[in-house]
Amino acid sequence: ARSLEAHLGMRPAAKCCRCQAAHNFYQGFAVVSRYMSQGKYVEARELMYSGALLFFSHNQQNSAADLSMLVLESLEKSDAKVTDDLLENLAKLFSLMDPNSPERVAFVSRALKWSSGGSGKLGHPKLHQLLAITLWKDGEGCANMLVEYSSSRGYRSEVDMFVAQAVLQFLCLKNKTSASVVFTTYTQKHPSIEKGPPFVQPLLNFIWFLLLAVDGGKLTVFTVLCEQYQPSLKRDPMYNEYLDRIGQLFFGVPPKQTSSYGGLLGNLLNSLMGTGEDDDTEDGQEDSSPIELD
């Protein structure tokens, strides 16, 4: 592959580097704009992408975000075809942006729209996957994005399901910290969720209790919790699959096996009737007392 200097010629590339070295960012943007106006979108895009990475490396968030948006503009104006390389570049820029910056939300919205290629509304599946990897590493950023996505594209009746999915997936990765951060941030910032806990939505109460139960590690509490909230858990067939895994990771539930008892409750029953819970029964009557759940 030819170098950036070979694409643009030594003079403009060197000039842009000098501008960056002198922190004269706006002059550097003028160089990029000139190439955009000449229709040299591929060359300009490569220069802007390299410049954005450089600015990110020096914590120049505003200038880096401006260049990132120009990268998207070049894709939109040039009618560039969606490729894996371009999607990975966009995901890289997104991962470097400040999670709390408004530019990050605008960037991902435009990136998803461009990646749909006019054939869909939600964007290219690979871009969703790459963005998810970044978001799932950042609990607060994930929560903010879920709030934005739920508010703009989701149904009000499903406001609780957005965060439930994320929390359960974090717990399946054994990441309790991010799970708690996502839940707290989402429920505090979402405009359609009244202050809690407790919450109006039963599923949110379940997630709240689940996070507490994970810290306590009591299988009996986990069992009762899942039984009491089955109506809410039936809203998405994946919930019980996630809870099977969570039960194994945090409560000592054995891996799912073919038996007369199936699914999550079957695993819980098998565990309770086995010999592995002898230590819990020695804790007194605490676990056998009724548990009140809202």
HELIX and SHEET records of a PDB file:
HELIX    1   1 LEU A    4  LEU A    8  1                                   5    
HELIX    2   2 MET A   10  ALA A   21  1                                  12    
HELIX    3   3 PHE A   25  SER A   37  1                                  13    
HELIX    4   4 TYR A   41  SER A   57  1                                  17    
HELIX    5   5 GLN A   61  SER A   78  1                                  18    
HELIX    6   6 ASP A   84  LEU A   96  1                                  13    
HELIX    7   7 PRO A  102  SER A  115  1                                  14    
HELIX    8   8 PRO A  125  LEU A  135  1                                  11    
HELIX    9   9 GLY A  139  ARG A  153  1                                  15    
HELIX   10  10 ARG A  156  GLU A  158  5                                   3    
HELIX   11  11 VAL A  159  CYS A  172  1                                  14    
HELIX   12  12 LYS A  176  LYS A  189  1                                  14    
HELIX   13  13 PRO A  202  GLY A  216  1                                  15    
HELIX   14  14 LEU A  219  GLN A  228  1                                  10    
HELIX   15  15 GLN A  230  LEU A  233  1                                   4    
HELIX   16  16 MET A  238  PHE A  251  1                                  14    
HELIX   17  17 GLY A  263  MET A  273  1                                  11    
HELIX   18  18 ASP A  278  THR A  281  1                                   4    
HELIX   19  19 GLU A  286  SER A  288  5                                   3    
END                                                                             
